[in-house]
Amino acid sequence: MCCILFNFEEPSLQVKSKEIKRLTLNEMAEFISMHQNFLTEPIYASLTEMLRTNAFRVFVPTNRTVTDEFGGGEVEDAEDINYELSWPHLQLVYETFLRFVSSPDFQAVLGKKYIDHKFLTNFVQLFDSEDPRERDYAKTILHRIYGKLVSSRSYIRQLVDNIFLR
């Protein structure tokens, strides 16, 4: 259920199915926070596939302005931001994955098997999202991955460097 994508362009479509997915994602996030010693290899595979299916997509290039918190630069207008329509599900997908990689039971050996270079390359593309909420989750999750997967740190630094060079 958590790897099924729904059309949020039309709010009246698949209302019951959307609600079931939302409740399931919410329950998963809570379960990860409340329980220990349950992270088996199939769960690593399922959670990375869930994130891949729900979050990894092609972003249309835009002329997004950079927010200048110190003055002097252009500031994004809240009205100009294209918020992700599927955010009710996407937020819970990110929250579930964040709790997964933040779990004290997260094992780097298994994590590296599923959060590989291809996954990380696709993951950093999330910083191209126009939705600041999504970019914030991407930043936080990447920080947790960086902290847990020591052997992937060099590759993550390369990916982030490439983002700044674009």
ZAZAPA-484540 format. One record per residue: residue number from 1; residue in three letters; x, y, z of N, C-alpha, C in turn. Coordinates in pm, whole numbers. Layout:
N
bamar = NUM&mise = ala&nX = X&nY = Y&nZ = Z&caX = X&caY = Y&caZ = Z&cX = X&cY = Y&cZ = Z
...
! end
This chain:
166
bamar = 1&mise = met&nX = 82&nY = -120&nZ = 0&caX = 0&caY = 0&caZ = 0&cX = 87&cY = 126&cZ = 0
bamar = 2&mise = cys&nX = 199&nY = 123&nZ = 69&caX = 282&caY = 243&caZ = 82&cX = 364&cY = 274&cZ = -43
bamar = 3&mise = cys&nX = 365&nY = 183&nZ = -139&caX = 436&caY = 207&caZ = -265&cX = 341&cY = 236&cZ = -379
bamar = 4&mise = ile&nX = 215&nY = 260&nZ = -347&caX = 116&caY = 296&caZ = -448&cX = 106&cY = 448&cZ = -451
bamar = 5&mise = leu&nX = 117&nY = 505&nZ = -570&caX = 107&caY = 651&caZ = -586&cX = -35&cY = 689&cZ = -623
bamar = 6&mise = phe&nX = -82&nY = 798&nZ = -567&caX = -217&caY = 846&caZ = -593&cX = -213&cY = 982&cZ = -659
bamar = 7&mise = asn&nX = -323&nY = 1013&nZ = -730&caX = -337&caY = 1141&caZ = -799&cX = -391&cY = 1244&cZ = -700
bamar = 8&mise = phe&nX = -307&nY = 1343&nZ = -669&caX = -350&caY = 1450&caZ = -578&cX = -395&cY = 1574&cZ = -655
bamar = 9&mise = glu&nX = -388&nY = 1567&nZ = -787&caX = -437&caY = 1679&caZ = -869&cX = -588&cY = 1693&cZ = -851
bamar = 10&mise = glu&nX = -654&nY = 1578&nZ = -833&caX = -799&caY = 1576&caZ = -817&cX = -830&cY = 1521&cZ = -677
bamar = 11&mise = pro&nX = -859&nY = 1608&nZ = -581&caX = -879&caY = 1566&caZ = -442&cX = -991&cY = 1464&cZ = -420
bamar = 12&mise = ser&nX = -1089&nY = 1462&nZ = -508&caX = -1204&caY = 1374&caZ = -487&cX = -1181&cY = 1231&cZ = -536
bamar = 13&mise = leu&nX = -1068&nY = 1205&nZ = -601&caX = -1038&caY = 1070&caZ = -649&cX = -970&cY = 987&cZ = -541
bamar = 14&mise = gln&nX = -1010&nY = 862&nZ = -529&caX = -946&caY = 762&caZ = -443&cX = -931&cY = 810&cZ = -298
bamar = 15&mise = val&nX = -1031&nY = 876&nZ = -248&caX = -1025&caY = 935&caZ = -114&cX = -1000&cY = 828&cZ = -7
bamar = 16&mise = lys&nX = -1072&nY = 717&nZ = -15&caX = -1059&caY = 612&caZ = 87&cX = -920&cY = 549&cZ = 80
bamar = 17&mise = ser&nX = -871&nY = 522&nZ = -39&caX = -738&caY = 463&caZ = -55&cX = -629&cY = 557&cZ = -6
bamar = 18&mise = lys&nX = -644&nY = 685&nZ = -34&caX = -547&caY = 785&caZ = 13&cX = -544&cY = 787&cZ = 166
bamar = 19&mise = glu&nX = -660&nY = 780&nZ = 226&caX = -667&caY = 782&caZ = 373&cX = -606&cY = 656&cZ = 433
bamar = 20&mise = ile&nX = -629&nY = 542&nZ = 370&caX = -569&caY = 416&caZ = 418&cX = -417&cY = 424&cZ = 412
bamar = 21&mise = lys&nX = -365&nY = 478&nZ = 302&caX = -220&caY = 491&caZ = 290&cX = -168&cY = 588&cZ = 396
bamar = 22&mise = arg&nX = -235&nY = 698&nZ = 417&caX = -192&caY = 796&caZ = 517&cX = -188&cY = 733&cZ = 656
bamar = 23&mise = leu&nX = -292&nY = 659&nZ = 691&caX = -297&caY = 593&caZ = 821&cX = -188&cY = 487&cZ = 835
bamar = 24&mise = thr&nX = -164&nY = 413&nZ = 728&caX = -59&caY = 309&caZ = 729&cX = 78&cY = 371&cZ = 748
bamar = 25&mise = leu&nX = 106&nY = 478&nZ = 674&caX = 235&caY = 546&caZ = 688&cX = 253&cY = 603&cZ = 829
bamar = 26&mise = asn&nX = 147&nY = 660&nZ = 882&caX = 151&caY = 715&caZ = 1018&cX = 179&cY = 604&cZ = 1120
bamar = 27&mise = glu&nX = 113&nY = 491&nZ = 1103&caX = 132&caY = 378&caZ = 1193&cX = 276&cY = 324&cZ = 1184
bamar = 28&mise = met&nX = 330&nY = 319&nZ = 1062&caX = 468&caY = 273&caZ = 1045&cX = 566&cY = 366&cZ = 1115
bamar = 29&mise = ala&nX = 548&nY = 496&nZ = 1099&caX = 638&caY = 592&caZ = 1163&cX = 633&cY = 578&cZ = 1315
bamar = 30&mise = glu&nX = 514&nY = 563&nZ = 1369&caX = 500&caY = 546&caZ = 1513&cX = 562&cY = 415&cZ = 1560
bamar = 31&mise = phe&nX = 542&nY = 308&nZ = 1483&caX = 597&caY = 177&caZ = 1519&cX = 750&cY = 182&cZ = 1528
bamar = 32&mise = ile&nX = 812&nY = 246&nZ = 1430&caX = 958&caY = 255&caZ = 1428&cX = 1008&cY = 329&cZ = 1552
bamar = 33&mise = ser&nX = 937&nY = 432&nZ = 1594&caX = 978&caY = 509&caZ = 1711&cX = 958&cY = 434&cZ = 1842
bamar = 34&mise = met&nX = 859&nY = 347&nZ = 1846&caX = 820&caY = 284&caZ = 1972&cX = 883&cY = 146&cZ = 1996
bamar = 35&mise = his&nX = 937&nY = 83&nZ = 1892&caX = 985&caY = -54&caZ = 1907&cX = 1134&cY = -66&cZ = 1878
bamar = 36&mise = gln&nX = 1192&nY = -173&nZ = 1931&caX = 1334&caY = -200&caZ = 1910&cX = 1352&cY = -341&cZ = 1857
bamar = 37&mise = asn&nX = 1469&nY = -364&nZ = 1800&caX = 1510&caY = -497&caZ = 1753&cX = 1415&cY = -558&cZ = 1649
bamar = 38&mise = phe&nX = 1365&nY = -477&nZ = 1561&caX = 1275&caY = -528&caZ = 1456&cX = 1330&cY = -502&cZ = 1316
bamar = 39&mise = leu&nX = 1439&nY = -428&nZ = 1305&caX = 1492&caY = -392&caZ = 1174&cX = 1566&cY = -510&cZ = 1110
bamar = 40&mise = thr&nX = 1491&nY = -587&nZ = 1034&caX = 1549&caY = -700&caZ = 961&cX = 1580&cY = -656&cZ = 818
bamar = 41&mise = glu&nX = 1654&nY = -737&nZ = 747&caX = 1692&caY = -700&caZ = 610&cX = 1572&cY = -672&cZ = 520
bamar = 42&mise = pro&nX = 1464&nY = -752&nZ = 526&caX = 1348&caY = -718&caZ = 442&cX = 1289&cY = -580&cZ = 472
bamar = 43&mise = ile&nX = 1300&nY = -534&nZ = 595&caX = 1249&caY = -401&caZ = 629&cX = 1337&cY = -293&cZ = 566
bamar = 44&mise = tyr&nX = 1469&nY = -313&nZ = 565&caX = 1559&caY = -219&caZ = 497&cX = 1519&cY = -209&cZ = 350
bamar = 45&mise = ala&nX = 1498&nY = -325&nZ = 288&caX = 1462&caY = -328&caZ = 146&cX = 1328&cY = -258&cZ = 122
bamar = 46&mise = ser&nX = 1230&nY = -286&nZ = 206&caX = 1096&caY = -228&caZ = 189&cX = 1095&cY = -77&cZ = 210
bamar = 47&mise = leu&nX = 1165&nY = -30&nZ = 313&caX = 1163&caY = 114&caZ = 341&cX = 1240&cY = 194&cZ = 237
bamar = 48&mise = thr&nX = 1351&nY = 140&nZ = 187&caX = 1422&caY = 213&caZ = 81&cX = 1340&cY = 212&cZ = -47
bamar = 49&mise = glu&nX = 1272&nY = 101&nZ = -75&caX = 1186&caY = 97&caZ = -194&cX = 1068&cY = 194&cZ = -179
bamar = 50&mise = met&nX = 1013&nY = 204&nZ = -59&caX = 903&caY = 298&caZ = -34&cX = 947&cY = 441&cZ = -62
bamar = 51&mise = leu&nX = 1065&nY = 479&nZ = -12&caX = 1114&caY = 615&caZ = -37&cX = 1141&cY = 634&cZ = -186
bamar = 52&mise = arg&nX = 1204&nY = 536&nZ = -247&caX = 1238&caY = 545&caZ = -390&cX = 1111&cY = 565&cZ = -473
bamar = 53&mise = thr&nX = 1009&nY = 488&nZ = -446&caX = 884&caY = 493&caZ = -523&cX = 810&cY = 625&cZ = -503
bamar = 54&mise = asn&nX = 803&nY = 672&nZ = -380&caX = 725&caY = 791&caZ = -349&cX = 797&cY = 923&cZ = -375
bamar = 55&mise = ala&nX = 928&nY = 926&nZ = -354&caX = 998&caY = 1054&caZ = -355&cX = 1083&cY = 1078&cZ = -479
bamar = 56&mise = phe&nX = 1144&nY = 974&nZ = -534&caX = 1235&caY = 995&caZ = -646&cX = 1155&cY = 1020&cZ = -772
bamar = 57&mise = arg&nX = 1173&nY = 1137&nZ = -829&caX = 1103&caY = 1175&caZ = -950&cX = 1183&cY = 1284&cZ = -1020
bamar = 58&mise = val&nX = 1145&nY = 1315&nZ = -1141&caX = 1215&caY = 1418&caZ = -1217&cX = 1155&cY = 1553&cZ = -1183
bamar = 59&mise = phe&nX = 1242&nY = 1648&nZ = -1151&caX = 1196&caY = 1783&caZ = -1121&cX = 1217&cY = 1871&cZ = -1243
bamar = 60&mise = val&nX = 1116&nY = 1950&nZ = -1274&caX = 1125&caY = 2043&caZ = -1386&cX = 1211&cY = 2161&cZ = -1342
bamar = 61&mise = pro&nX = 1312&nY = 2197&nZ = -1421&caX = 1396&caY = 2311&caZ = -1382&cX = 1314&cY = 2439&cZ = -1373
bamar = 62&mise = thr&nX = 1342&nY = 2517&nZ = -1270&caX = 1272&caY = 2644&caZ = -1250&cX = 1374&cY = 2753&cZ = -1223
bamar = 63&mise = asn&nX = 1327&nY = 2873&nZ = -1223&caX = 1412&caY = 2988&caZ = -1190&cX = 1386&cY = 3028&cZ = -1046
bamar = 64&mise = arg&nX = 1410&nY = 2936&nZ = -955&caX = 1388&caY = 2961&caZ = -813&cX = 1488&cY = 3065&cZ = -763
bamar = 65&mise = thr&nX = 1440&nY = 3164&nZ = -691&caX = 1530&caY = 3264&caZ = -634&cX = 1586&cY = 3211&cZ = -503
bamar = 66&mise = val&nX = 1702&nY = 3257&nZ = -470&caX = 1766&caY = 3217&caZ = -347&cX = 1720&cY = 3308&cZ = -235
bamar = 67&mise = thr&nX = 1680&nY = 3250&nZ = -124&caX = 1639&caY = 3329&caZ = -10&cX = 1763&cY = 3383&cZ = 59
bamar = 68&mise = asp&nX = 1767&nY = 3513&nZ = 78&caX = 1880&caY = 3576&caZ = 144&cX = 1836&cY = 3619&cZ = 283
bamar = 69&mise = glu&nX = 1878&nY = 3543&nZ = 383&caX = 1837&caY = 3571&caZ = 520&cX = 1910&cY = 3690&cZ = 579
bamar = 70&mise = phe&nX = 2016&nY = 3736&nZ = 513&caX = 2097&caY = 3843&caZ = 568&cX = 2074&cY = 3976&cZ = 498
bamar = 71&mise = gly&nX = 1977&nY = 3982&nZ = 409&caX = 1945&caY = 4106&caZ = 341&cX = 2023&cY = 4125&cZ = 213
bamar = 72&mise = gly&nX = 1967&nY = 4203&nZ = 124&caX = 2036&caY = 4236&caZ = 0&cX = 2003&cY = 4145&cZ = -116
bamar = 73&mise = gly&nX = 1951&nY = 4028&nZ = -92&caX = 1923&caY = 3935&caZ = -201&cX = 1774&cY = 3922&cZ = -224
bamar = 74&mise = glu&nX = 1740&nY = 3852&nZ = -330&caX = 1599&caY = 3830&caZ = -359&cX = 1544&cY = 3727&cZ = -261
bamar = 75&mise = val&nX = 1418&nY = 3739&nZ = -231&caX = 1354&caY = 3647&caZ = -139&cX = 1238&cY = 3581&cZ = -211
bamar = 76&mise = glu&nX = 1225&nY = 3449&nZ = -190&caX = 1114&caY = 3375&caZ = -250&cX = 984&cY = 3426&cZ = -192
bamar = 77&mise = asp&nX = 889&nY = 3451&nZ = -277&caX = 756&caY = 3489&caZ = -233&cX = 680&cY = 3362&cZ = -199
bamar = 78&mise = ala&nX = 612&nY = 3358&nZ = -87&caX = 538&caY = 3239&caZ = -47&cX = 434&cY = 3201&cZ = -152
bamar = 79&mise = glu&nX = 384&nY = 3301&nZ = -224&caX = 284&caY = 3274&caZ = -328&cX = 347&cY = 3208&cZ = -450
bamar = 80&mise = asp&nX = 476&nY = 3227&nZ = -470&caX = 543&caY = 3172&caZ = -587&cX = 592&cY = 3029&cZ = -568
bamar = 81&mise = ile&nX = 585&nY = 2978&nZ = -448&caX = 634&caY = 2843&caZ = -420&cX = 531&cY = 2741&cZ = -468
bamar = 82&mise = asn&nX = 578&nY = 2642&nZ = -541&caX = 492&caY = 2533&caZ = -584&cX = 501&cY = 2421&cZ = -481
bamar = 83&mise = tyr&nX = 405&nY = 2418&nZ = -391&caX = 404&caY = 2314&caZ = -289&cX = 361&cY = 2181&cZ = -350
bamar = 84&mise = glu&nX = 423&nY = 2075&nZ = -304&caX = 395&caY = 1941&caZ = -354&cX = 254&cY = 1899&cZ = -313
bamar = 85&mise = leu&nX = 171&nY = 1864&nZ = -412&caX = 32&caY = 1828&caZ = -383&cX = 22&cY = 1699&cZ = -302
bamar = 86&mise = ser&nX = 117&nY = 1609&nZ = -322&caX = 111&caY = 1481&caZ = -252&cX = 176&cY = 1488&cZ = -113
bamar = 87&mise = trp&nX = 198&nY = 1609&nZ = -62&caX = 266&caY = 1627&caZ = 66&cX = 204&cY = 1548&cZ = 181
bamar = 88&mise = pro&nX = 70&nY = 1533&nZ = 189&caX = 15&caY = 1455&caZ = 301&cX = 75&cY = 1314&cZ = 310
bamar = 89&mise = his&nX = 106&nY = 1253&nZ = 196&caX = 171&caY = 1122&caZ = 197&cX = 322&cY = 1135&cZ = 202
bamar = 90&mise = leu&nX = 374&nY = 1225&nZ = 123&caX = 519&caY = 1240&caZ = 111&cX = 583&cY = 1275&cZ = 245
bamar = 91&mise = gln&nX = 519&nY = 1361&nZ = 321&caX = 572&caY = 1397&caZ = 452&cX = 583&cY = 1273&cZ = 541
bamar = 92&mise = leu&nX = 483&nY = 1187&nZ = 538&caX = 486&caY = 1067&caZ = 621&cX = 589&cY = 966&cZ = 570
bamar = 93&mise = val&nX = 610&nY = 962&nZ = 439&caX = 716&caY = 877&caZ = 383&cX = 851&cY = 925&cZ = 435
bamar = 94&mise = tyr&nX = 874&nY = 1055&nZ = 428&caX = 1000&caY = 1111&caZ = 477&cX = 1014&cY = 1090&cZ = 628
bamar = 95&mise = glu&nX = 909&nY = 1112&nZ = 701&caX = 915&caY = 1096&caZ = 847&cX = 944&cY = 950&cZ = 884
bamar = 96&mise = thr&nX = 882&nY = 856&nZ = 815&caX = 908&caY = 714&caZ = 840&cX = 1053&cY = 681&cZ = 811
bamar = 97&mise = phe&nX = 1103&nY = 729&nZ = 697&caX = 1241&caY = 699&caZ = 659&cX = 1339&cY = 767&cZ = 755
bamar = 98&mise = leu&nX = 1307&nY = 888&nZ = 799&caX = 1392&caY = 958&caZ = 895&cX = 1401&cY = 880&cZ = 1026
bamar = 99&mise = arg&nX = 1289&nY = 832&nZ = 1074&caX = 1289&caY = 754&caZ = 1198&cX = 1367&cY = 623&cZ = 1179
bamar = 100&mise = phe&nX = 1357&nY = 565&nZ = 1061&caX = 1431&caY = 443&caZ = 1029&cX = 1581&cY = 467&cZ = 1036
bamar = 101&mise = val&nX = 1632&nY = 568&nZ = 964&caX = 1777&caY = 591&caZ = 964&cX = 1825&cY = 651&cZ = 1096
bamar = 102&mise = ser&nX = 1736&nY = 706&nZ = 1176&caX = 1774&caY = 762&caZ = 1306&cX = 1765&cY = 658&cZ = 1418
bamar = 103&mise = ser&nX = 1707&nY = 543&nZ = 1389&caX = 1688&caY = 440&caZ = 1490&cX = 1821&cY = 391&cZ = 1546
bamar = 104&mise = pro&nX = 1827&nY = 371&nZ = 1677&caX = 1950&caY = 314&caZ = 1735&cX = 1977&cY = 173&cZ = 1684
bamar = 105&mise = asp&nX = 1874&nY = 107&nZ = 1631&caX = 1889&caY = -29&caZ = 1578&cX = 1937&cY = -32&cZ = 1433
bamar = 106&mise = phe&nX = 1948&nY = 85&nZ = 1370&caX = 1993&caY = 91&caZ = 1230&cX = 2135&cY = 37&cZ = 1221
bamar = 107&mise = gln&nX = 2155&nY = -61&nZ = 1131&caX = 2285&caY = -124&caZ = 1113&cX = 2348&cY = -73&cZ = 984
bamar = 108&mise = ala&nX = 2466&nY = -14&nZ = 996&caX = 2533&caY = 45&caZ = 881&cX = 2560&cY = -57&cZ = 771
bamar = 109&mise = val&nX = 2592&nY = -180&nZ = 808&caX = 2622&caY = -283&caZ = 707&cX = 2501&cY = -308&cZ = 618
bamar = 110&mise = leu&nX = 2384&nY = -323&nZ = 679&caX = 2262&caY = -342&caZ = 600&cX = 2221&cY = -212&cZ = 531
bamar = 111&mise = gly&nX = 2238&nY = -101&nZ = 600&caX = 2203&caY = 28&caZ = 540&cX = 2280&cY = 54&cZ = 413
bamar = 112&mise = lys&nX = 2409&nY = 24&nZ = 413&caX = 2493&caY = 47&caZ = 296&cX = 2451&cY = -39&cZ = 177
bamar = 113&mise = lys&nX = 2397&nY = -156&nZ = 208&caX = 2352&caY = -246&caZ = 101&cX = 2234&cY = -184&cZ = 24
bamar = 114&mise = tyr&nX = 2147&nY = -114&nZ = 93&caX = 2027&caY = -59&caZ = 30&cX = 2039&cY = 91&cZ = 2
bamar = 115&mise = ile&nX = 2114&nY = 162&nZ = 82&caX = 2137&caY = 304&caZ = 59&cX = 2273&cY = 314&cZ = -10
bamar = 116&mise = asp&nX = 2274&nY = 270&nZ = -134&caX = 2398&caY = 262&caZ = -211&cX = 2421&cY = 390&cZ = -291
bamar = 117&mise = his&nX = 2524&nY = 390&nZ = -375&caX = 2557&caY = 511&caZ = -453&cX = 2443&cY = 554&cZ = -544
bamar = 118&mise = lys&nX = 2377&nY = 457&nZ = -605&caX = 2265&caY = 492&caZ = -694&cX = 2152&cY = 558&cZ = -614
bamar = 119&mise = phe&nX = 2121&nY = 501&nZ = -499&caX = 2017&caY = 557&caZ = -413&cX = 2055&cY = 700&cZ = -372
bamar = 120&mise = leu&nX = 2179&nY = 718&nZ = -327&caX = 2225&caY = 849&caZ = -282&cX = 2225&cY = 952&cZ = -396
bamar = 121&mise = thr&nX = 2264&nY = 908&nZ = -515&caX = 2263&caY = 998&caZ = -631&cX = 2122&cY = 1047&cZ = -659
bamar = 122&mise = asn&nX = 2026&nY = 956&nZ = -654&caX = 1886&caY = 995&caZ = -673&cX = 1835&cY = 1079&cZ = -557
bamar = 123&mise = phe&nX = 1880&nY = 1045&nZ = -437&caX = 1832&caY = 1117&caZ = -318&cX = 1869&cY = 1264&cZ = -323
bamar = 124&mise = val&nX = 1991&nY = 1296&nZ = -361&caX = 2032&caY = 1438&caZ = -360&cX = 1956&cY = 1520&cZ = -465
bamar = 125&mise = gln&nX = 1893&nY = 1453&nZ = -561&caX = 1810&caY = 1525&caZ = -658&cX = 1688&cY = 1588&cZ = -590
bamar = 126&mise = leu&nX = 1654&nY = 1539&nZ = -471&caX = 1541&caY = 1596&caZ = -397&cX = 1564&cY = 1742&cZ = -360
bamar = 127&mise = phe&nX = 1689&nY = 1784&nZ = -360&caX = 1718&caY = 1925&caZ = -331&cX = 1673&cY = 2015&cZ = -445
bamar = 128&mise = asp&nX = 1634&nY = 1958&nZ = -559&caX = 1580&caY = 2035&caZ = -670&cX = 1431&cY = 2063&cZ = -656
bamar = 129&mise = ser&nX = 1369&nY = 2005&nZ = -554&caX = 1227&caY = 2028&caZ = -531&cX = 1201&cY = 2175&cZ = -502
bamar = 130&mise = glu&nX = 1090&nY = 2225&nZ = -550&caX = 1051&caY = 2364&caZ = -520&cX = 993&cY = 2376&cZ = -380
bamar = 131&mise = asp&nX = 948&nY = 2266&nZ = -324&caX = 883&caY = 2268&caZ = -194&cX = 989&cY = 2274&cZ = -83
bamar = 132&mise = pro&nX = 993&nY = 2384&nZ = -8&caX = 1095&caY = 2397&caZ = 98&cX = 1081&cY = 2291&cZ = 207
bamar = 133&mise = arg&nX = 961&nY = 2241&nZ = 229&caX = 941&caY = 2137&caZ = 330&cX = 1012&cY = 2009&cZ = 287
bamar = 134&mise = glu&nX = 1004&nY = 1980&nZ = 158&caX = 1070&caY = 1860&caZ = 106&cX = 1222&cY = 1874&cZ = 113
bamar = 135&mise = arg&nX = 1273&nY = 1990&nZ = 76&caX = 1418&caY = 2013&caZ = 83&cX = 1467&cY = 2002&cZ = 228
bamar = 136&mise = asp&nX = 1386&nY = 2047&nZ = 322&caX = 1425&caY = 2039&caZ = 463&cX = 1433&cY = 1893&cZ = 509
bamar = 137&mise = tyr&nX = 1336&nY = 1812&nZ = 472&caX = 1342&caY = 1669&caZ = 506&cX = 1462&cY = 1604&cZ = 438
bamar = 138&mise = ala&nX = 1487&nY = 1638&nZ = 312&caX = 1602&caY = 1581&caZ = 241&cX = 1731&cY = 1614&cZ = 313
bamar = 139&mise = lys&nX = 1744&nY = 1738&nZ = 358&caX = 1864&caY = 1781&caZ = 432&cX = 1881&cY = 1700&cZ = 560
bamar = 140&mise = thr&nX = 1773&nY = 1686&nZ = 635&caX = 1780&caY = 1616&caZ = 764&cX = 1811&cY = 1468&cZ = 745
bamar = 141&mise = ile&nX = 1746&nY = 1406&nZ = 648&caX = 1770&caY = 1264&caZ = 622&cX = 1912&cY = 1242&cZ = 573
bamar = 142&mise = leu&nX = 1959&nY = 1326&nZ = 481&caX = 2095&caY = 1310&caZ = 430&cX = 2196&cY = 1327&cZ = 544
bamar = 143&mise = his&nX = 2170&nY = 1418&nZ = 635&caX = 2258&caY = 1436&caZ = 751&cX = 2262&cY = 1309&cZ = 836
bamar = 144&mise = arg&nX = 2147&nY = 1245&nZ = 858&caX = 2143&caY = 1121&caZ = 936&cX = 2216&cY = 1008&cZ = 863
bamar = 145&mise = ile&nX = 2195&nY = 999&nZ = 732&caX = 2264&caY = 897&caZ = 653&cX = 2415&cY = 920&cZ = 661
bamar = 146&mise = tyr&nX = 2456&nY = 1044&nZ = 649&caX = 2598&caY = 1080&caZ = 657&cX = 2656&cY = 1037&cZ = 791
bamar = 147&mise = gly&nX = 2580&nY = 1054&nZ = 897&caX = 2625&caY = 1016&caZ = 1030&cX = 2632&cY = 866&cZ = 1051
bamar = 148&mise = lys&nX = 2542&nY = 792&nZ = 987&caX = 2535&caY = 646&caZ = 1008&cX = 2624&cY = 568&cZ = 912
bamar = 149&mise = leu&nX = 2633&nY = 611&nZ = 787&caX = 2708&caY = 536&caZ = 686&cX = 2844&cY = 601&cZ = 664
bamar = 150&mise = val&nX = 2934&nY = 575&nZ = 755&caX = 3067&caY = 637&caZ = 753&cX = 3138&cY = 610&cZ = 620
bamar = 151&mise = ser&nX = 3124&nY = 489&nZ = 568&caX = 3195&caY = 454&caZ = 444&cX = 3140&cY = 527&cZ = 322
bamar = 152&mise = ser&nX = 3024&nY = 588&nZ = 333&caX = 2964&caY = 661&caZ = 221&cX = 2987&cY = 812&cZ = 230
bamar = 153&mise = arg&nX = 3054&nY = 857&nZ = 333&caX = 3071&caY = 1001&caZ = 354&cX = 3142&cY = 1071&cZ = 238
bamar = 154&mise = ser&nX = 3247&nY = 1011&nZ = 188&caX = 3322&caY = 1073&caZ = 78&cX = 3231&cY = 1090&cZ = -44
bamar = 155&mise = tyr&nX = 3154&nY = 988&nZ = -75&caX = 3064&caY = 995&caZ = -190&cX = 2955&cY = 1101&cZ = -168
bamar = 156&mise = ile&nX = 2901&nY = 1108&nZ = -47&caX = 2799&caY = 1209&caZ = -17&cX = 2858&cY = 1349&cZ = -32
bamar = 157&mise = arg&nX = 2980&nY = 1368&nZ = 15&caX = 3045&caY = 1500&caZ = -1&cX = 3061&cY = 1536&cZ = -148
bamar = 158&mise = gln&nX = 3098&nY = 1437&nZ = -232&caX = 3110&caY = 1462&caZ = -376&cX = 2976&cY = 1504&cZ = -435
bamar = 159&mise = leu&nX = 2869&nY = 1434&nZ = -396&caX = 2736&caY = 1467&caZ = -447&cX = 2695&cY = 1609&cZ = -408
bamar = 160&mise = val&nX = 2719&nY = 1644&nZ = -284&caX = 2682&caY = 1778&caZ = -236&cX = 2768&cY = 1884&cZ = -306
bamar = 161&mise = asp&nX = 2896&nY = 1856&nZ = -324&caX = 2983&caY = 1948&caZ = -399&cX = 2927&cY = 1972&cZ = -539
bamar = 162&mise = asn&nX = 2882&nY = 1866&nZ = -604&caX = 2828&caY = 1878&caZ = -740&cX = 2701&cY = 1963&cZ = -743
bamar = 163&mise = ile&nX = 2622&nY = 1957&nZ = -637&caX = 2502&caY = 2040&caZ = -629&cX = 2542&cY = 2188&cZ = -629
bamar = 164&mise = phe&nX = 2645&nY = 2222&nZ = -553&caX = 2689&caY = 2361&caZ = -545&cX = 2754&cY = 2408&cZ = -675
bamar = 165&mise = leu&nX = 2807&nY = 2317&nZ = -753&caX = 2874&caY = 2354&caZ = -878&cX = 2776&cY = 2372&cZ = -994
bamar = 166&mise = arg&nX = 2651&nY = 2332&nZ = -976&caX = 2553&caY = 2345&caZ = -1084&cX = 2527&cY = 2489&cZ = -1117
! end
